[in-house]
Amino acid sequence: MSIGNAPDGNSPEDDRPSLPEDDRPSIGRTLRDARVAANLTVEEVSDSTRVRIPIVLAIEEDDFSRCGGDVYARGHVRTLARAVGLDPAALVEQYDAEHGGRPAPTSAAPMFEAERIRPERRRPNWTAAMVAAIVVVIGFVGFTLFGQGDTGAENMADAPAAVRSPSQAPKPAPSKPAPVPSESAIAAVPQDKVTVKLTAVDDKSWISAKARNGKLLFDGLLQKGDSKTFQDDERLDLILGNAGAIELFVNGKKVEDEFAPGQVERLTYTKGDPQVG
């Protein structure tokens, strides 16, 4: 009997459990190997896909926590796969298999719960309070002036015409003060620049804004009711994570495109009339 063999002549290795059938590499490993094979750097992939470098690196390490939820994670995987020459459908299918399958459509709010953002205390809108105070003061002054003018006119009507002096002649009513412009009005914008104003009207939304030279102007969450204004000499590139919640003004004109809640939109605007790039 040889040492290391079972009495029946079979090797002990025959009793070992077989390897799992799904031994394919992870999504991050597949994307990283494809990027290296395509001779691309992380910076080049980030510039071509507009996915931030930290998120690209995290996905290549199979860390999808920075994507902001399954919807954005699938979108990033699909975008990165196309950039390095892979089939995006196969990687998205693998992501669904490893993360519990594709969920049923939900509203935009649950997608942002994965970010675990602590609710921020809304700061008082001092500008609106000042405008309201000015309107109240102007109204009070106008009421006082009109009231005095009416009383003087009644007294002059009761007095004899012979005792009226020139100084007691009825004075013309003061003109009404000009209305205080609303803070929400869109001021005239420079014609030699491109100006974009974003307001989260219906819900919060993640947005990203870049200037023509690639400089990142903003990348973060816009809470409901908040606004951001961006300006550049030539061009502005935008990514709207929840486009349906955003009210958009470009070069002083409202953009009437109807975006669905939860829809991710990539937009480019230049000087003149708004036009989607």
C-alpha positions as CSV (number, residue, x, y, z in Angstrom):
1,M,0.0,0.0,0.0
2,S,1.5,3.4,-1.0
3,I,1.5,6.2,1.5
4,G,-1.2,8.9,0.9
5,N,-3.6,6.7,-1.0
6,A,-6.9,5.5,0.3
7,P,-7.4,1.7,0.8
8,D,-9.6,1.5,-2.2
9,G,-6.9,3.0,-4.4
10,N,-8.6,6.4,-4.8
11,S,-6.7,9.6,-3.9
12,P,-8.0,11.7,-0.9
13,E,-8.3,14.6,-3.3
14,D,-11.2,12.8,-5.0
15,D,-13.3,13.6,-1.9
16,R,-12.7,17.4,-2.0
17,P,-15.7,19.6,-2.8
18,S,-15.8,20.9,-6.3
19,L,-15.1,24.6,-7.0
20,P,-18.1,26.8,-7.5
21,E,-19.2,27.2,-11.1
22,D,-19.2,31.0,-11.0
23,D,-15.5,31.7,-10.6
24,R,-15.5,34.8,-12.8
25,P,-13.5,37.8,-11.6
26,S,-15.2,40.6,-9.7
27,I,-16.7,43.7,-11.5
28,G,-13.9,46.0,-10.2
29,R,-11.2,43.6,-11.2
30,T,-12.7,43.2,-14.7
31,L,-12.9,47.0,-15.2
32,R,-9.4,47.6,-13.9
33,D,-7.9,44.8,-16.1
34,A,-9.7,46.2,-19.2
35,R,-8.5,49.7,-18.4
36,V,-4.9,48.6,-18.1
37,A,-5.2,46.5,-21.3
38,A,-6.5,49.6,-23.1
39,N,-3.5,51.6,-21.9
40,L,-5.8,54.1,-20.1
41,T,-5.2,55.9,-16.8
42,V,-7.8,56.6,-14.2
43,E,-7.7,60.3,-15.0
44,E,-8.3,59.6,-18.7
45,V,-11.3,57.4,-17.9
46,S,-12.7,60.0,-15.5
47,D,-12.3,62.8,-18.1
48,S,-14.1,60.8,-20.8
49,T,-16.9,59.5,-18.6
50,R,-17.3,62.5,-16.2
51,V,-17.2,60.0,-13.3
52,R,-15.1,61.4,-10.5
53,I,-11.7,59.8,-9.9
54,P,-12.4,58.7,-6.3
55,I,-15.6,56.9,-7.5
56,V,-13.6,55.2,-10.4
57,L,-11.0,54.0,-7.9
58,A,-13.6,52.8,-5.4
59,I,-15.5,50.8,-8.1
60,E,-12.3,49.1,-9.3
61,E,-11.9,48.0,-5.6
62,D,-15.5,46.7,-5.7
63,D,-16.6,49.4,-3.3
64,F,-20.0,50.8,-4.6
65,S,-20.9,52.7,-1.4
66,R,-19.7,56.0,-2.9
67,C,-22.1,55.8,-5.9
68,G,-25.1,57.0,-4.0
69,G,-27.3,53.9,-4.5
70,D,-27.9,51.0,-6.9
71,V,-29.3,53.2,-9.6
72,Y,-26.2,55.3,-9.8
73,A,-23.9,52.3,-9.3
74,R,-25.4,50.5,-12.4
75,G,-25.1,53.7,-14.4
76,H,-21.4,54.1,-13.4
77,V,-20.6,50.4,-14.2
78,R,-22.3,50.8,-17.6
79,T,-20.4,54.0,-18.4
80,L,-17.0,52.7,-17.3
81,A,-17.5,49.4,-19.2
82,R,-18.2,51.3,-22.4
83,A,-15.1,53.5,-21.8
84,V,-12.7,50.5,-21.5
85,G,-14.3,48.5,-24.4
86,L,-16.4,46.0,-22.4
87,D,-20.0,44.7,-22.8
88,P,-21.9,46.9,-20.2
89,A,-24.9,44.5,-20.2
90,A,-22.9,41.6,-18.9
91,L,-21.3,43.6,-16.0
92,V,-24.7,45.2,-15.0
93,E,-26.2,41.7,-15.0
94,Q,-23.3,40.5,-12.8
95,Y,-23.9,43.5,-10.5
96,D,-27.6,42.6,-10.2
97,A,-26.8,39.0,-9.4
98,E,-24.3,40.0,-6.6
99,H,-26.5,42.7,-5.1
100,G,-30.0,41.1,-4.9
101,G,-31.2,41.7,-8.4
102,R,-32.7,44.8,-10.0
103,P,-35.3,46.4,-7.6
104,A,-38.7,47.7,-8.6
105,P,-38.9,51.4,-9.6
106,T,-39.1,53.7,-6.7
107,S,-39.4,57.4,-6.1
108,A,-36.3,59.5,-6.1
109,A,-36.2,60.0,-2.3
110,P,-35.2,56.5,-1.3
111,M,-32.2,56.6,-3.7
112,F,-30.7,59.3,-1.6
113,E,-31.2,57.5,1.7
114,A,-28.2,55.4,1.0
115,E,-26.0,58.4,1.4
116,R,-27.0,58.6,5.0
117,I,-27.1,62.4,4.9
118,R,-28.0,64.0,8.2
119,P,-30.8,66.5,7.8
120,E,-29.5,70.0,7.9
121,R,-31.3,72.8,9.8
122,R,-32.7,75.3,7.3
123,R,-31.2,78.7,7.8
124,P,-33.6,81.6,8.1
125,N,-34.2,83.4,4.9
126,W,-33.1,86.9,6.1
127,T,-33.5,88.4,2.6
128,A,-37.2,87.5,2.4
129,A,-37.7,88.8,5.9
130,M,-36.0,92.1,5.0
131,V,-38.1,92.5,1.9
132,A,-41.3,91.8,3.9
133,A,-40.3,94.4,6.5
134,I,-39.6,97.0,3.8
135,V,-43.0,96.4,2.2
136,V,-44.7,96.7,5.6
137,V,-42.9,100.0,6.4
138,I,-43.8,101.4,2.9
139,G,-47.4,100.4,3.3
140,F,-47.6,102.0,6.8
141,V,-46.1,105.3,5.6
142,G,-48.4,105.3,2.5
143,F,-51.5,104.6,4.7
144,T,-50.5,107.4,7.1
145,L,-49.9,109.9,4.2
146,F,-53.2,109.1,2.5
147,G,-55.1,109.2,5.8
148,Q,-53.7,112.7,6.6
149,G,-54.5,113.9,3.1
150,D,-58.1,112.7,3.3
151,T,-58.6,114.4,6.7
152,G,-57.2,117.7,5.5
153,A,-59.4,117.6,2.4
154,E,-62.5,117.0,4.6
155,N,-61.6,119.9,6.9
156,M,-61.0,122.3,3.9
157,A,-64.3,121.3,2.5
158,D,-66.1,122.3,5.7
159,A,-64.2,125.7,6.1
160,P,-65.6,128.9,4.4
161,A,-63.8,129.7,1.2
162,A,-62.9,133.2,2.5
163,V,-60.7,131.9,5.4
164,R,-58.8,129.4,3.3
165,S,-55.2,130.4,2.8
166,P,-53.0,129.3,-0.1
167,S,-51.0,127.1,2.3
168,Q,-54.2,125.2,3.1
169,A,-55.0,124.3,-0.4
170,P,-55.4,120.6,-1.0
171,K,-52.1,118.9,-1.8
172,P,-51.8,116.3,-4.5
173,A,-51.7,112.8,-3.2
174,P,-48.2,111.3,-3.1
175,S,-47.3,108.8,-5.7
176,K,-47.2,105.2,-4.7
177,P,-43.8,103.8,-4.0
178,A,-42.2,101.6,-6.6
179,P,-42.7,97.9,-5.8
180,V,-39.8,96.1,-4.3
181,P,-38.4,93.7,-6.8
182,S,-38.9,90.0,-5.9
183,E,-35.7,88.1,-5.0
184,S,-36.8,85.3,-7.3
185,A,-36.9,87.5,-10.4
186,I,-34.2,86.7,-12.9
187,A,-31.9,89.7,-13.3
188,A,-30.3,90.6,-16.7
189,V,-27.4,88.3,-17.4
190,P,-24.2,89.3,-19.2
191,Q,-24.5,88.6,-22.9
192,D,-20.8,87.7,-23.2
193,K,-21.1,84.8,-20.7
194,V,-23.1,81.6,-20.1
195,T,-25.1,81.7,-16.9
196,V,-27.0,78.7,-15.4
197,K,-29.3,78.8,-12.3
198,L,-30.5,75.6,-10.7
199,T,-33.2,75.4,-8.1
200,A,-34.3,72.1,-6.4
201,V,-38.1,72.7,-6.5
202,D,-39.8,69.3,-5.9
203,D,-37.1,67.3,-4.1
204,K,-33.4,67.2,-3.4
205,S,-31.0,66.4,-6.3
206,W,-27.3,65.6,-6.7
207,I,-25.7,67.9,-9.2
208,S,-22.2,68.4,-10.8
209,A,-21.1,71.5,-12.7
210,K,-17.9,72.0,-14.7
211,A,-16.5,75.0,-16.5
212,R,-15.2,74.9,-20.1
213,N,-11.6,74.2,-18.9
214,G,-12.7,71.2,-16.9
215,K,-12.6,73.0,-13.5
216,L,-15.2,71.5,-11.1
217,L,-17.5,74.3,-9.9
218,F,-19.7,72.2,-7.7
219,D,-20.3,68.5,-6.9
220,G,-22.8,67.7,-4.2
221,L,-26.4,67.6,-3.1
222,L,-28.9,70.4,-3.6
223,Q,-31.5,70.3,-1.0
224,K,-35.2,71.1,-1.8
225,G,-35.6,74.9,-2.0
226,D,-31.9,75.6,-2.5
227,S,-30.4,77.3,-5.6
228,K,-27.0,77.4,-7.3
229,T,-25.8,79.8,-10.0
230,F,-22.8,79.0,-12.2
231,Q,-21.1,81.2,-14.9
232,D,-18.4,80.7,-17.5
233,D,-17.0,82.6,-20.5
234,E,-17.8,79.9,-23.0
235,R,-19.5,76.7,-21.7
236,L,-21.0,74.9,-18.7
237,D,-21.3,71.1,-18.4
238,L,-23.9,69.8,-16.0
239,I,-24.9,66.4,-14.5
240,L,-28.4,66.3,-12.8
241,G,-28.9,63.2,-10.6
242,N,-32.6,63.8,-10.1
243,A,-33.4,66.0,-13.1
244,G,-37.2,66.0,-12.5
245,A,-36.8,68.0,-9.3
246,I,-34.8,70.8,-10.9
247,E,-36.0,74.1,-12.3
248,L,-33.4,75.3,-14.8
249,F,-32.7,78.9,-16.1
250,V,-30.1,79.3,-18.8
251,N,-28.9,82.8,-19.8
252,G,-32.0,84.3,-18.1
253,K,-34.5,82.0,-19.9
254,K,-36.3,79.1,-18.3
255,V,-35.6,75.7,-19.9
256,E,-39.0,73.9,-20.4
257,D,-37.6,70.4,-21.0
258,E,-39.6,67.8,-19.0
259,F,-37.2,65.6,-17.1
260,A,-38.6,62.6,-15.2
261,P,-38.0,62.2,-11.4
262,G,-34.9,60.1,-10.7
263,Q,-33.7,60.6,-14.3
264,V,-29.9,61.3,-14.7
265,E,-29.3,64.1,-17.3
266,R,-25.9,65.3,-18.8
267,L,-26.4,68.8,-20.2
268,T,-24.1,71.4,-21.9
269,Y,-25.0,75.0,-22.4
270,T,-23.2,77.9,-24.2
271,K,-23.9,81.6,-24.7
272,G,-27.1,82.8,-26.3
273,D,-30.4,80.9,-26.4
274,P,-30.4,77.7,-24.3
275,Q,-29.4,74.6,-26.3
276,V,-28.8,71.2,-24.9
277,G,-25.4,69.8,-25.9
